[in-house]
Amino acid sequence: MYDLKKDNKIFPADKTNNNAKIVSIIIVSYNSRKFLKNCIDSIIKFPPNLSESEFDVTVVDNNSTDGSGELIEKNYLKYNYIKLIRNDSNKGFSHANNIAIKESNSKYFLLLNSDTEIYENSIDGLIKFFEESRKKGINIGIAGPKIINSDGSVQLSCRRFPSFLNAAIYTILAGIKPDNRFSRNYKLADVDRSMPFEVDWVSGSAMMINGKALKVTGIFDENYFMYVEDVDLCYRMWKKGFKVYYYPLVKILHHIGGSTESNSILSQIRMQKSVLYFYIKTYKKTYKIVLIPFVFLVLGFRILTTYLKNIAKESNKNK
């Protein structure tokens, strides 16, 4: 195992802040109690190879009603490196992450969905990748690990920034014919994932962020309640000269959907609202802004197909 303690020069002490950590692990929770327990237990089982003063775990609970906050209070605050922030309302994923980020001064931030679980060397492996890349002069802002689905398959968690045409066709076909060539191109479905490579963006369900880079780009845009905030941050990383990498030599398990809304229509509306905001934010000073009416039509079609699929699903249940 990579020993983070052997080379103190890799992690020079921050003399301006006695509370500075090497890595802060941030988990945002909303009504995902059963998944949250497994997530925390996996970190306790496979913590980073650091002293307890060099890392911490912050759970930010977005006013859950399923006992998530009580679970942490009763069972996990006995660990000195685990802390809980309980919000009195759910202001979204970006806001919750930002609260924890602003309370830390860490070299790295590992963001995990509450429905993820880490494996041995997951954290150390990502830190090692950042450190070795830095020594080679590669300025990485964000790296995402290989994400494994509950069924053992590999999640397509790294993707391209799609062109306008590809994005439109992908959005229209995603609910009708998911495995179309535009979707495969957007999701990098046919790319060899055995070795690290540069990507446009990685999923925020599990990403490690360079703390210095974050100070340059700024934290998450809180106009995103949920979805696309990871795309936005990766986009800003590239704009500021920081690279984004997919690092498949470490892995993290993700039970997709365990930390999101159970209402698929509401989730789809929030998704398309975030996509629309990203489009306006990115292209408002370019000629592409005149395509906004078409964007509305495409995103509305995606919501409509989700609605119709739900009706069909409920109809089949009642037969």
PEZIWO-V724884 format. One record per backbone hydrogen bond with DSSP energy under -1.0 kcal/mol. CO is the residue of the C=O (numbers start at 1). NH is the residue of the N-H. If there is no record, write none. Layout:
# PEZIWO-V724884
CO/NH ; CO/NH
This chain:
# PEZIWO-V724884
7/10 ; 13/15 ; 14/17 ; 17/20 ; 21/107 ; 22/108 ; 23/56 ; 24/110 ; 25/58 ; 26/112 ; 27/60 ; 29/62 ; 32/36 ; 33/37 ; 34/38 ; 35/39 ; 36/40 ; 37/41 ; 38/42 ; 39/43 ; 40/44 ; 41/45 ; 42/46 ; 48/50 ; 51/54 ; 54/22 ; 54/23 ; 56/25 ; 57/83 ; 58/27 ; 59/85 ; 60/29 ; 61/63 ; 61/87 ; 67/71 ; 68/72 ; 69/73 ; 70/74 ; 71/75 ; 72/76 ; 72/77 ; 76/79 ; 79/82 ; 81/57 ; 83/59 ; 85/61 ; 92/96 ; 93/97 ; 94/98 ; 95/99 ; 96/100 ; 97/101 ; 98/102 ; 101/104 ; 107/211 ; 108/24 ; 109/209 ; 110/26 ; 111/207 ; 113/116 ; 115/255 ; 117/253 ; 119/122 ; 121/125 ; 122/126 ; 123/127 ; 124/128 ; 125/129 ; 126/130 ; 127/131 ; 128/132 ; 129/133 ; 130/134 ; 131/135 ; 133/138 ; 134/137 ; 138/140 ; 139/243 ; 141/210 ; 142/245 ; 143/208 ; 144/247 ; 146/252 ; 147/155 ; 148/254 ; 149/152 ; 153/149 ; 155/157 ; 157/203 ; 159/200 ; 159/201 ; 163/167 ; 164/168 ; 165/169 ; 166/170 ; 167/171 ; 168/172 ; 169/173 ; 170/174 ; 173/176 ; 173/177 ; 180/184 ; 181/185 ; 182/186 ; 183/187 ; 184/189 ; 186/160 ; 188/191 ; 197/246 ; 201/159 ; 203/206 ; 205/113 ; 207/111 ; 208/143 ; 209/109 ; 210/214 ; 211/215 ; 213/217 ; 214/218 ; 221/224 ; 225/93 ; 228/232 ; 229/233 ; 230/234 ; 231/235 ; 232/236 ; 233/237 ; 234/238 ; 235/239 ; 236/240 ; 237/242 ; 238/241 ; 243/141 ; 243/142 ; 244/199 ; 245/144 ; 246/197 ; 250/146 ; 252/148 ; 253/117 ; 254/256 ; 255/258 ; 263/267 ; 264/268 ; 265/269 ; 266/270 ; 267/271 ; 268/272 ; 269/273 ; 270/274 ; 271/275 ; 272/276 ; 273/277 ; 274/278 ; 275/279 ; 276/280 ; 277/281 ; 278/282 ; 279/283 ; 280/284 ; 283/286 ; 286/289 ; 287/290 ; 288/291 ; 289/292 ; 291/295 ; 292/296 ; 293/297 ; 294/298 ; 295/299 ; 296/300 ; 297/301 ; 298/302 ; 299/303 ; 300/304 ; 301/305 ; 302/306 ; 303/307 ; 304/308 ; 305/309 ; 306/310 ; 307/311 ; 308/312 ; 309/313 ; 310/314 ; 311/315 ; 312/316 ; 313/317 ; 314/318
